Amino acid sequence: MTQLSSNHTPRRGRVFPERQLSPEEKARRKAEDELFYQRCRVVFNRVQPEFDCWQR
C-alpha cells in the first residue's frame, strides 16, 4: 500500500481571493434569496397538508 506523506499543510483562506463580492452585491443577493424564500414558502404552505397524511 502506498504511504501518503504527512508533511502536507492544509490551505488557509479563500480558494479565489481575487473574486470578492462587494457589499452591494452581497446585499442584492441576500434580498433575492429572501424573495425566493417567500415565494417558495407560499407554495409549501399550500401543499403541506397533502403531505401530512403520508406521515401516519
Buried (B, 14 or more C-beta within 10 A) or exposed (E): EEEEEEEEEEEEEEEEEEEEEEEEEEEEEEEEEEEEEEEEEEEEEEEEEEEEEEEE
